[in-house]
Amino acid sequence: MEALEEDNKVLFLSCADSTNTWLKEQILKQALSCAAVFAGRQTAGRGRHGRHWESPEGGLYLSISFPFENQNFPPIFSCVAAGVAIAGILRREPYTADVFLKWPNDIFAGGRKLCGMLSELVTAPGIAPHVVIGIGLNVNAKVVTADSLYEAVSLFELKGHEFDVRLLAEQIVSEFRREWRNTVEFGTEQLISHWCALSETPGAHVEVLQDENRFAGYCVGVSDAFELIVENENGSRRFSAGDCRTLRQPGVQR
């Protein structure tokens, strides 16, 4: 188990209820700290806001953890770093997928959801706070869109052939660790710049959903705290949480 403490080592499980739940339990038992775990499938995968995440074989279900103490920025930036890392990988060989980041922590291709992330903070007496990032990426599995806010797509559907899911998991862990080290060393300004360059949300007409409330307008960007800034005829609002849906793509006249 000690090998997991090395940056890019990944523990592979054939099945887990949820990789986030499994890794959180290991942290609370002080068995693992800076670690990564991959499951071939999940029986109780979770998305944001408690949503169920379909997790059949052929998908990538990965959780990454690390201690989070005395940082000058909130844990949400761990998901920002993960999104930048994953989108960068998927745009390169052998994947070469036309992917874009969507606020706050999704990856889309052709208007369909390819990847989602869930960040959780683990705290307990006598244990350093830890962040656990859960990543669900549709790779070779047939995607299921029932009860989802968005139509889904897989890498297989985009490219017409299967990929090595374990290799992709290792690449994500390596690239995320590098991106996070840069963020800790240099701050979040560069990370936000990278995110905006990979995202279609800034400059688009969007609708933000928070519970039963909806706010539509033009996205002018994100703040230093990664709040979504949306303007319409009634003024400007900042959102730190919610679901963002693109109404019109960038480049379309306001």
Secondary structure as UniProt FT lines:
FT   HELIX           2..5
FT   TURN            7..8
FT   STRAND          11..13
FT   HELIX           19..28
FT   TURN            29..30
FT   STRAND          35..39
FT   HELIX           48..50
FT   TURN            57..58
FT   STRAND          60..67
FT   HELIX           76..90
FT   TURN            93..95
FT   STRAND          99..102
FT   TURN            103..105
FT   STRAND          106..109
FT   TURN            110..111
FT   STRAND          112..124
FT   TURN            125..126
FT   STRAND          127..137
FT   TURN            146..147
FT   HELIX           155..159
FT   HELIX           165..186
FT   HELIX           189..197
FT   TURN            202..203
FT   STRAND          205..210
FT   TURN            211..212
FT   STRAND          213..222
FT   TURN            224..225
FT   STRAND          228..232
FT   TURN            233..234
FT   STRAND          235..239
FT   STRAND          243..248
FT   TURN            250..251
//
